[in-house]
Amino acid sequence: MKKNNIVKWLFGIIAVLAVVLALNSIVITYENEYKLVRVFGKVDRVITEEGITFKIPFVENVDTIPKQILLYDLETSDVITMDKKTMVTDTYVLWQVSDPYVFAKSLSASVTSAETRINAAVYNSLKEVIGGMTQAEVISARDGELSVSVMDRIGGDMDQYGIELVSVETKHLDLPDANKAAVYDRMISEREQMAAQYTAEGSAESQIIMNKTDKDVSIMLAEASAQAEQIVAEGEAQYMQILSSAYNDASRSDFYTFVRALDAAKASLAGGNKTLILSPDSPLVQIFYGQ
């Protein structure tokens, strides 16, 4: 009876050990992580695909490295612009592990160590970029240009740690509270000067256009007046030619002479006096009476 109990205990212990060994042999990798397999502390291989794999129990150990994009929020800091003005920056970084093997070798697969490296790289880049810009340029670059410049400045420096910086974004980039009013007043004054300059240039350009238009109008009026005078002169010449032709024709000469005499008599009857007194030897009398 005792022997059977001992056998049962042995089988129980063996079963427990088998379960423990089985559990320590299975490696489950999820889609948002890498599994780093070490042999006595030395990196042996990296599991990059999701699923179930196996390892040697108690010989191989497994560390987990995040695969998804991570967020690191830098502390608010002061930087100095090229014109010796202080700016307050609050920045965050989106990053991910691009090479888990290099990440493990250089930073011991530590996210904290990675964030320390990222903090130093981003802050130094931000300081150098802003240090090469005036305060006005920094303020104007808050719509994304500054982030691009910071990323370009870092370049591939993080590749040595197996890290990829996805984006460097600025949450807050402003002036110290003590300097805001003075800087904004100066910027307003500069914009007003620019507006006044543009207004003056526009007025000058407008005057040039008006002067040119007036000149063109004067030229057009002068040409029209000359053409009108030429037409009148041509009309008068034709009129004189018609009269000359009429007087040269004996059959028409008496009639036109009579009509012109009537016109002359009519012209002399101006005003309220409608009586026309002519002497017998007047040319009009001779014309009327056909003498």
HUDA-V575259 format. One record per backbone hydrogen bond with DSSP energy under -1.0 kcal/mol. CO is the residue of the C=O (numbers start at 0). NH is the residue of the N-H. Records with the same first field share a line. If there is no record, write none. Layout:
# HUDA-V575259
CO=NH / NH
This chain:
# HUDA-V575259
0=4
1=5
2=6
3=7
4=8
5=9
6=10
7=11
8=12
9=13
10=14
11=15
12=16
13=17
14=18
15=19
16=20
17=21
18=22
19=23
21=25
24=54
26=52
28=50
29=32
31=66
33=64
34=46
35=62
36=43 / 44
37=60
38=41
41=38
44=36
46=34
50=28
52=26
55=58 / 59
58=39
60=37
62=35
64=33
69=94
71=92
76=88
78=86
80=83
84=80
86=78
87=173
88=76
89=170 / 171
90=73
91=168
92=71
93=165 / 166
94=69
95=163
98=102
99=103
100=104
101=105
102=106 / 108
103=107
106=109
109=113
110=114
111=115
112=116
113=117
114=118
115=119
116=120
117=121
118=122
119=123
120=124
121=125
122=126
123=127
124=128
125=129
126=130
129=132
132=81
133=137
134=138
135=139
136=140
138=141
140=143 / 145
143=147
144=148
145=149
146=150
147=151
148=152
149=153
150=154
153=156
155=158
157=160 / 162
158=161
161=97 / 98
163=95
166=93
168=91
171=89
173=87
175=178 / 179
178=182
179=183
180=184
181=185
182=186
183=187
184=188
185=189
186=190
187=191
188=192
189=193
190=194
191=195
192=196
193=197
194=198
195=199
196=200
197=201
198=202
199=203
200=204
201=205
202=206
203=207
204=208
205=209
206=210
207=211
208=212
209=213
210=214
211=215
212=216
213=217
214=218
215=219
216=220
217=221
218=222
219=223
220=224
221=225
222=226
223=227
224=228
225=229
226=230
227=231
228=232
229=233
230=234
231=235
232=236
233=237
234=238
235=239
236=240
237=241
238=242
239=243
240=244
241=245
242=246
243=247
248=251 / 252
251=255
252=256
253=257
254=258
255=259
256=260
257=261
258=262
259=263
260=264
261=265
262=266
263=267
278=281
281=285
282=286
283=287
284=288
285=290
